[in-house]
Amino acid sequence: MPSDDAYNIIGKRKTGEHAIKPDRFVVGLAIFTVLLVALGLGSVVVLQRQRVPPPDLGTPDGVVVAYVQAYRAGQDQEVRALYSQRALQLNEAPGSAGTGKPLPIAPRPVQSDASQRVQILDTRVTGDAATVDLSITTFRTDSPVFPSEYSYRYSVALVRENGQWRIDQPFYPF
């Protein structure tokens, strides 16, 4: 049995075998760490639940964002509604595929929405014409050892028809 004069390894006097109590600083630091982690997880949940406002169809970049969203969701009518008359004629020309039928919008890629990021880099407006420059980055995580990403830039031409911006070329964001 230890004597009353025994000291523990940090120099504090022990009064019995179970008398060593945890340091208040360590306990406070542990509580602070747990609260910080809980706050971080809570903020992620709250931020993921925020609704993204719909794109502004009165601007060229808003039309491009709406197009990309409709394209990814497979909403062909919405996609066609954002094309100019000239682009629709190019895309749906009866002899373009030799079938005499309108071409469908290009098939969607197999990749999920989460594996791709589309950023608007620049928007230039000249009268009733506009160009929106995009950067499209695709992330591949099919290999846990060698995940990869690749980016490319794309320029989308738009025209103003009846006061509304419309995409003036076939555009497949994948």
Sine and cosine of phi, psi and omega as CSV:
sin_phi,cos_phi,sin_psi,cos_psi,sin_omega,cos_omega
0.00,0.00,0.74,-0.68,-0.03,-1.00
-0.94,0.33,0.52,-0.85,0.01,-1.00
-0.98,0.18,0.27,-0.96,0.02,-1.00
-0.92,0.40,-0.29,0.96,-0.01,-1.00
-1.00,0.02,0.05,1.00,-0.04,-1.00
-0.96,0.27,0.56,-0.83,0.02,-1.00
-0.88,-0.48,0.52,-0.85,0.07,-1.00
-0.99,0.16,-0.03,-1.00,-0.15,-0.99
-0.95,0.31,-0.29,0.96,0.04,-1.00
-0.98,-0.20,0.17,0.99,0.14,-0.99
1.00,-0.07,0.08,1.00,0.03,-1.00
-1.00,-0.01,0.56,-0.83,-0.05,-1.00
-0.96,0.27,0.75,-0.67,0.06,-1.00
-1.00,-0.08,0.61,-0.80,0.05,-1.00
-0.92,-0.38,-0.09,1.00,0.03,-1.00
-0.07,-1.00,0.06,-1.00,-0.06,-1.00
-0.92,0.39,-0.57,0.82,-0.05,-1.00
-0.98,-0.22,0.35,0.94,-0.09,-1.00
-1.00,0.09,-0.21,0.98,0.00,-1.00
-0.96,0.30,0.88,-0.48,-0.01,-1.00
-0.95,-0.30,0.48,-0.88,0.01,-1.00
-0.90,0.43,0.57,-0.82,0.01,-1.00
-0.91,0.41,0.70,-0.72,-0.02,-1.00
-0.89,0.46,-0.55,0.84,0.01,-1.00
-0.90,0.44,-0.69,0.72,0.00,-1.00
-0.91,0.41,-0.68,0.73,0.03,-1.00
-0.89,0.46,-0.70,0.71,0.02,-1.00
-0.89,0.46,-0.65,0.76,0.02,-1.00
-0.90,0.43,-0.65,0.76,0.02,-1.00
-0.91,0.42,-0.68,0.73,0.02,-1.00
-0.90,0.43,-0.69,0.73,0.02,-1.00
-0.87,0.49,-0.67,0.74,0.00,-1.00
-0.90,0.45,-0.69,0.72,0.01,-1.00
-0.89,0.45,-0.69,0.73,0.02,-1.00
-0.90,0.43,-0.63,0.78,0.02,-1.00
-0.91,0.43,-0.67,0.74,0.05,-1.00
-0.90,0.43,-0.68,0.73,0.02,-1.00
-0.89,0.45,-0.66,0.76,0.04,-1.00
-0.89,0.45,-0.67,0.74,0.03,-1.00
-0.89,0.46,-0.72,0.69,0.02,-1.00
-0.91,0.42,-0.64,0.77,0.04,-1.00
-0.90,0.44,-0.65,0.76,0.00,-1.00
-0.93,0.37,-0.57,0.82,0.06,-1.00
-0.90,0.44,-0.69,0.72,0.01,-1.00
-0.89,0.45,-0.69,0.72,-0.01,-1.00
-0.91,0.41,-0.69,0.72,-0.02,-1.00
-0.92,0.39,-0.53,0.85,0.02,-1.00
-0.96,0.28,-0.36,0.93,-0.02,-1.00
-1.00,0.06,-0.19,0.98,-0.02,-1.00
-0.93,0.37,0.71,-0.70,0.00,-1.00
-0.99,0.17,0.66,-0.76,0.05,-1.00
-0.99,0.11,0.77,-0.64,0.00,-1.00
-0.91,0.42,0.51,-0.86,0.00,-1.00
-0.91,0.41,0.49,-0.87,-0.02,-1.00
-0.91,0.42,0.50,-0.87,0.02,-1.00
-0.99,0.12,0.96,-0.29,-0.04,-1.00
-0.96,0.27,-0.02,1.00,0.06,-1.00
-1.00,0.06,-0.04,1.00,0.00,-1.00
-0.84,-0.54,0.49,-0.87,0.02,-1.00
-0.86,0.50,-0.68,0.73,-0.02,-1.00
-0.93,0.36,-0.52,0.85,0.07,-1.00
-0.91,0.42,-0.62,0.79,0.04,-1.00
-0.91,0.41,-0.66,0.75,0.02,-1.00
-0.91,0.42,-0.67,0.74,0.03,-1.00
-0.89,0.45,-0.69,0.72,0.03,-1.00
-0.88,0.47,-0.63,0.78,0.02,-1.00
-0.89,0.46,-0.74,0.67,-0.01,-1.00
-0.88,0.48,-0.68,0.73,0.01,-1.00
-0.90,0.45,-0.70,0.71,0.01,-1.00
-0.92,0.40,-0.64,0.77,0.01,-1.00
-0.88,0.47,-0.72,0.69,0.00,-1.00
-0.91,0.42,-0.54,0.84,-0.01,-1.00
-0.99,0.14,-0.10,0.99,0.01,-1.00
0.97,0.23,0.41,0.91,-0.03,-1.00
-1.00,-0.05,0.99,0.12,-0.09,-1.00
-0.88,0.48,-0.60,0.80,0.02,-1.00
-0.90,0.44,-0.66,0.75,0.05,-1.00
-0.90,0.43,-0.65,0.76,0.02,-1.00
-0.88,0.48,-0.75,0.66,0.00,-1.00
-0.89,0.45,-0.56,0.83,-0.01,-1.00
-0.92,0.40,-0.36,0.93,-0.02,-1.00
-1.00,-0.07,-0.02,1.00,0.07,-1.00
-1.00,0.05,0.50,-0.87,0.14,-0.99
-0.97,0.26,0.22,-0.98,0.03,-1.00
-0.88,0.48,-0.65,0.76,0.00,-1.00
-0.89,0.45,-0.69,0.73,0.00,-1.00
-0.91,0.41,-0.62,0.78,0.05,-1.00
-0.89,0.45,-0.66,0.75,0.02,-1.00
-0.90,0.43,-0.64,0.76,0.04,-1.00
-0.91,0.42,-0.67,0.74,-0.09,-1.00
-0.97,0.25,-0.51,0.86,-0.12,-0.99
-0.91,-0.42,0.39,0.92,0.01,-1.00
-0.87,0.50,0.77,-0.64,-0.08,-1.00
-0.84,0.55,-0.58,0.81,-0.05,-1.00
-1.00,-0.07,0.10,1.00,-0.13,-0.99
-0.92,0.38,-0.51,0.86,0.05,-1.00
-0.91,-0.42,0.07,1.00,0.02,-1.00
0.98,0.22,0.20,0.98,-0.04,-1.00
-0.97,-0.24,-0.29,0.96,-0.07,-1.00
0.98,0.22,0.08,1.00,0.01,-1.00
-0.93,-0.38,0.45,-0.90,0.08,-1.00
-0.88,0.47,0.63,-0.78,0.06,-1.00
-0.95,0.32,0.64,-0.77,0.13,-0.99
-0.95,0.31,0.33,-0.95,0.14,-0.99
-0.89,0.46,0.54,-0.84,-0.08,-1.00
-0.79,0.62,0.57,-0.82,0.01,-1.00
-0.89,0.46,0.52,-0.85,0.00,-1.00
-0.96,0.27,0.54,-0.84,0.07,-1.00
-0.95,0.31,0.28,-0.96,-0.02,-1.00
-0.96,0.28,-0.44,0.90,-0.09,-1.00
-0.91,0.41,0.47,-0.88,0.00,-1.00
-0.99,0.15,0.28,-0.96,0.02,-1.00
-0.87,0.50,-0.55,0.84,-0.07,-1.00
-0.93,0.36,-0.25,0.97,-0.06,-1.00
-1.00,-0.07,0.15,0.99,-0.05,-1.00
-0.66,-0.76,0.62,-0.79,0.06,-1.00
-0.82,-0.58,0.75,-0.67,0.05,-1.00
-0.90,-0.44,0.83,-0.55,0.01,-1.00
-0.86,-0.51,0.67,-0.74,0.11,-0.99
-1.00,0.06,0.85,-0.52,-0.05,-1.00
-1.00,-0.05,-0.65,0.76,-0.10,-1.00
-0.37,-0.93,0.54,-0.84,0.08,-1.00
-0.76,-0.65,0.82,-0.57,0.03,-1.00
-0.86,-0.50,0.80,-0.61,0.01,-1.00
-0.89,-0.45,0.78,-0.63,0.06,-1.00
-0.74,-0.67,0.99,-0.14,-0.02,-1.00
0.90,0.43,-0.86,-0.51,-0.01,-1.00
-0.99,-0.15,0.31,0.95,0.05,-1.00
-0.81,-0.59,0.49,-0.87,0.02,-1.00
-0.53,-0.85,0.39,-0.92,0.10,-1.00
-0.74,-0.67,0.77,-0.63,0.05,-1.00
-0.91,-0.41,0.85,-0.52,0.04,-1.00
-1.00,-0.07,0.78,-0.63,-0.03,-1.00
-0.89,-0.45,0.43,-0.90,0.24,-0.97
-0.87,-0.49,0.84,-0.55,0.01,-1.00
-0.92,-0.40,0.88,-0.47,-0.02,-1.00
-0.91,-0.41,0.79,-0.62,0.02,-1.00
-0.94,-0.35,0.76,-0.65,0.00,-1.00
-0.96,-0.28,0.78,-0.63,0.05,-1.00
-0.91,-0.41,0.83,-0.55,0.02,-1.00
-0.85,-0.53,0.43,0.90,-0.02,-1.00
-0.94,0.33,-0.25,0.97,0.08,-1.00
-0.85,-0.53,0.91,-0.41,-0.01,-1.00
-0.92,0.40,-0.34,0.94,-0.01,-1.00
-0.99,0.10,-0.64,0.77,-0.07,-1.00
-0.80,-0.61,0.92,0.40,0.09,-1.00
-0.91,0.41,0.50,-0.87,-0.04,-1.00
-0.63,-0.77,0.25,-0.97,0.10,-0.99
-0.55,-0.83,0.48,-0.88,0.09,-1.00
-0.60,-0.80,0.52,-0.86,-0.04,-1.00
-0.80,-0.61,0.48,-0.88,0.17,-0.99
-0.57,-0.82,0.38,-0.92,0.01,-1.00
-0.97,-0.25,0.54,-0.84,-0.02,-1.00
-0.59,-0.80,0.67,-0.74,0.06,-1.00
-0.95,-0.31,0.76,-0.65,-0.01,-1.00
-0.93,-0.36,0.83,-0.56,0.04,-1.00
-1.00,0.00,0.69,-0.72,0.04,-1.00
-0.78,-0.62,0.43,-0.90,0.12,-0.99
-0.75,-0.66,0.39,-0.92,0.06,-1.00
-1.00,-0.10,0.88,-0.48,0.04,-1.00
-0.87,-0.49,0.83,-0.55,0.00,-1.00
0.80,0.60,0.62,0.79,0.05,-1.00
0.99,0.15,0.04,1.00,-0.02,-1.00
-0.85,-0.53,0.61,-0.80,0.02,-1.00
-0.97,0.23,0.69,-0.72,0.02,-1.00
-0.69,-0.72,0.56,-0.83,0.03,-1.00
-0.96,0.27,0.76,-0.64,-0.16,-0.99
-0.96,-0.30,0.39,0.92,0.02,-1.00
-0.40,-0.92,0.48,-0.88,0.13,-0.99
-0.88,0.48,0.71,-0.70,-0.10,-0.99
-0.60,-0.80,0.84,-0.54,-0.03,-1.00
-0.84,-0.54,0.99,-0.14,-0.10,-0.99
-0.98,0.19,0.98,0.21,0.10,-1.00
-0.60,-0.80,0.00,0.00,0.00,0.00
